[in-house]
Amino acid sequence: MTNDDKNRWLLSRAACNCVIGAGEERSKPASYNQKRVHVLEREKEVELARRLIAGEPESFDRFVDYFRARIFHYSWLMCGQREDAEEVAQETLMKVFESADQLREPEKVKPWVFRIAKNACLTKRRKSIFAPSRELSLDEFVPAKHPDGDQVRLEIADWSSVPDGKALQSEMKGLLEKAIRELPETYRSVVLLRDMEELSTQETAHILDVSEDVVKTRLHRARLAIRKRIDEYLRGSGTKRRGERHGTAPAR
């Protein structure tokens, strides 16, 4: 394997830590540990839902402790502002408390919670002073097409321009979240539900009131857009670092 091949492989692994490569579904089975963690989380969610429905003492406090951070993170990336996200998280949990008797199937508690959060986010964005004046088109994010209509293959920037170790993980996490926040809302919601919260295509479609085919299409395009944003950053970072090494700065 050449250095270029190694760089491309490493970048794909890091950049797609939370978001799978553009155009790919989860074709390779997850490791046993990943599957086990996912199963245990689902079991805990169902148990919390059953206790909440039964009205057991302190059941809502335990429910809040488990879901609060997840709802906040989803709301923050959807709304774009911490102030709005905090209000959305609070409104979502209050709605859960008020509507617990409407949850008929504890096994579906997570899609139910995030459907409430999605609706709260939409309401908040319409009223928020932080709401953008316009939503960007996904065409502003994805690579251009060849005249014959074929999609341009996304070339990954030089990995050597990115720091290693924990600094890399932190930088890539921040970059990934920034790329997700910049997506148009319809694509951002799909990425958050499918790739961040690991909900199924069917569950995501139910939350967003769209078909499963629409979810798959939006997810494919959103992943491609995110990879393009990451690539742009790495190319810019590489130019800057090379300029610093040679005592020059990139032209402005």
Helices and strands as residue ranges (DSSP letters): H 3-15, H 32-54, H 59-79, H 82-99, G 100-102, G 106-108, H 109-127, G 138-140, G 159-161, H 165-182, H 185-191, I 192-196, H 201-208, H 212-245
